[in-house]
Amino acid sequence: MKLQFRLLADAYRFVKFNSALPAYLSSATKAFTVNVAGDYSTMLPAGEIDHIQLGTNCEISEINWLCLSLIGEFAFSTIGVAAEVTGILAEASVSVLVVSGFRTDHFFIAADDLNNAVSGITRAGHEISNSIES
């Protein structure tokens, strides 16, 4: 299966909270959030971190992350898509954070690893959209 990705325009920062996510984060646009007992974390566009009162209840990653989102929808019964992508990125020495949505998967990579990620993905026969989208 040939996969197609698009690179989202925003750089993201990973934020870990010591307790439940603040309610105001539910209105944050373009946030990728995990809110499970013991793991309260979110990926926020870097530009939104300056505008949100994060307080002392959190820890912010120093790394800027970029998001490669799969284009298209994948049924829940589809097996191996994330494994294919993470395997390619591992071979390219790229660390990845995976967030699965209802319809597709999103792969966060450190901004410094973008060239290695793109090389690995295209070498494996997959495509990354030339246009960067929000």
N, C-alpha and C positions, 0 to 999 in steps of 0.2 A: 504494500500500500504506500503510495506516495503522499507525504504529508505536506501541508502548506501552513506557514506561519505568518503572522504579522507582528512587527515590532511596535509596541505601544510607545507613544511619544514621551510619556512622563517617566522620570526616574522616580523610584520608590525608596522609602526607608522602612526598615523593619522595626516595629515598636512592640516591646513586651511589657505587659502590665502585671503588677503584683497581685491584683485581684480583678474582679469582673471589669470588662470594658466600660468606660463611661458612656452613659446614655447618648450624649451628644455625638458620639462617633457614628451612630446609626444614620446620621444625615450626611456624613462625609462622602463625597462623590469619589468614585473610582477606588474605593477601599476594598481590600481582600482581607477578610477577618475570620479568625478562629476564636470561638468563645465556648470552650469546653472546660469543665471543672479542672483546674490546675494549669490550663494552658490558655491564657488570655493574650492574644497577639493579633497584630494587624499590619498589613503592608499599606502604607499611605503614600500618595504622591508627595515627593520631597517638598514641593511648594506649599502643601497644606499643613505641614508640621509647624511652620512658623506662625500660622494663623490659628492654631488650635491650642488651647490651654492644656498641656499634657501634665503639668504638675510634677510632683516627686514620686508618684505612684508608678513610674515606668522607667524603662531603659530603652534608649534609641540606638540602633546599629549605626556605626560610622560608615558603613558601606552603602553606596548608591546601587540599587538593583534595577535592572531593566527587565521588562516582561515580554517574552515571546509567547503569543497566544496562538493556539491552533485555530485555523480557519475551518469552519464547518462544524456540524454537530455529530456527536458520536453516541450511539446507543449505549445504555448501561451494560449491555451484554458484550460490547466490544472489548476484547482482551488484548493486552500487551502494548497499547499505544504509549502510555507513560513509560513503560519499561524500555521500549524502543528508543525514545527520546533521551531518557536518563542514561542509557547505555552509550549512546553516541556522545553525549556530553562528558561522561566519565572518561571515555577514550581520548577526548580532546582536553582532558585535565581541567574541566569546568565544573565547579560546584553548582548545585541547582536546588532551588526550593520549588516544589510543585504544589499548585493549588488547583484542585479539580472543582469545576463548576457543574451546574446541572446539565449543560450542553457540551462543554468542551474543557480542555485543560490549559493551564497557564504555567509557564516555566520562567521563574525568576532567576536571573544570573547576575553576578557582580558586573557592574559596568566595565571594569577593567578586563573582563573575560569575553566581551562581545565578539571580538575578531576571531578568537579560538572557537567560540560557539557557532558562529556563522560558517566558518570553514568546515567544522565537523558535520554540521547539518547538511550543507550543500554537497560535501564529499559523499555523504550517505545517500544522495539522490533526492533529497527533499528541497523545498523551496521556501525562501523568506521573501515576503512582499517588499518591493523596493520602496514603497511609500510608508513612511512612519505615520501611524494613526493614533489618535487618542482613544 
